[in-house]
Amino acid sequence: MRATKVIMISLPAALLDKTQLLARQEDRSRSELIREALRQYLASRRWQRLRRWGAETADRLRLESAGDLERLLDKVGAGRRRAAR
């Protein structure tokens, strides 16, 4: 059984032309190029979700500056060190 699955996608002609040109320039197949683009898109989405979570958490904890975050981390770290004793 193949490790990959074959799918069919539709692209506007201009996008297909650009894809083919770039694949030739980079000596890659269209499939390789599209797989890499999708990997980068998915990684970007993960970072977007992480940044959104961080901003929501900072709002919830009323962190307004990097200094506020440092003080919180110091406080949490000190509490963990005391608990470990």
C-alpha positions in Angstrom: 0.0 0.0 0.0 1.2 3.5 -0.9 2.3 5.8 1.9 0.7 8.7 0.0 -2.8 9.1 -1.4 -3.4 10.5 -4.9 -6.0 13.4 -4.9 -7.3 15.7 -7.6 -7.4 19.4 -7.1 -8.6 22.3 -9.3 -6.4 25.4 -9.8 -7.0 28.5 -11.8 -4.9 28.5 -15.0 -2.7 31.3 -13.8 -1.9 29.6 -10.5 -1.1 26.4 -12.3 1.3 28.2 -14.6 3.1 29.8 -11.7 3.2 26.5 -9.9 4.7 24.7 -12.9 7.3 27.5 -13.5 8.4 27.5 -9.9 8.6 23.7 -9.9 10.9 23.8 -12.9 13.0 26.6 -11.4 13.5 24.6 -8.2 13.8 21.2 -10.0 10.9 19.8 -8.0 7.7 18.2 -9.0 4.4 20.0 -8.7 3.4 17.5 -6.1 6.5 18.3 -4.0 5.9 22.0 -4.3 2.2 21.7 -3.3 3.0 19.4 -0.4 5.5 21.9 0.9 3.1 24.8 0.5 0.4 22.8 2.5 2.9 21.9 5.2 3.9 25.6 5.6 0.2 26.6 5.6 -0.6 24.1 8.3 2.4 25.2 10.4 1.3 28.8 10.0 -2.2 28.0 11.2 -0.8 26.2 14.3 1.3 29.3 15.1 -1.8 31.5 14.6 -3.8 29.4 17.1 -0.9 29.5 19.6 -0.5 33.3 19.3 -4.3 33.7 19.8 -4.2 31.4 22.9 -1.3 33.4 24.3 -3.1 36.7 23.8 -6.3 35.4 25.4 -4.3 34.0 28.3 -2.4 37.3 28.7 -5.8 39.1 28.8 -7.3 36.7 31.3 -4.2 37.0 33.6 -4.1 40.8 33.0 -0.6 40.7 31.7 0.2 44.0 30.0 3.9 43.8 29.5 6.8 41.5 29.2 7.7 42.5 32.7 4.3 41.3 34.0 5.0 37.9 32.4 8.5 37.7 33.8 7.2 38.4 37.3 4.5 35.8 36.9 7.0 33.2 35.7 9.3 34.0 38.6 6.4 33.6 41.1 5.3 30.3 39.6 8.9 29.0 39.5 9.5 30.0 43.1 6.3 28.2 44.2 7.3 25.0 42.3 10.8 25.1 43.9 9.2 25.4 47.4 6.8 22.5 46.7 9.7 20.3 45.5 11.5 20.6 48.8 
